[in-house]
């Protein structure tokens, strides 16, 4: 995806689909954009049971322990008084599993189980203007190279990937503290089973 020259590929497709680009509109072209980009990091488990053990604890931790500041940090932002917009954490059961979504305005970070053997961390960028890209721009009326808000241009795909990969990595680092408590729960369940001795419950 990143090695592809998308402007050349898409312009070639446009010329095939729109004959007027070679005739009446030869001096015009398309402004190619990314409407929404999703970038996933998949952790593949040896079996569905291997993921089923720690997954409830991962869901619980992600839902209850991820503050607004944490969500911003995952996405490479800092909480500031000037922040305008919504920060939400949403948990949903969905067949055949469950997922957690952290949303910052129109961008979000999700965790869900796929095919019961894959733990997927996914960053979705729908509103790239909340992120910065290093490019040529104008500052105080002078041309400069600096960090400016990122637009939806298809040529920014490399930066979409960079932001998303870092967000996925930060999120996985935050989840690394969660241990698999299922053996302890099983032991506790077995230990706390009611017994009868000499006709009495103990």
PyMOL commands that set and color helices and strands:
alter all, ss='L'
color gray80, all
select helices_A, chain A and resi 6-17+19-22+48-64+68-74+128-130+154-175+182-191
alter helices_A, ss='H'
color red, helices_A
select strands_A, chain A and resi 37-44+87-94+97-104+107-114+118-125+132-139+142-149+196-197+200-201
alter strands_A, ss='S'
color yellow, strands_A
deselect
rebuild
show_as cartoon
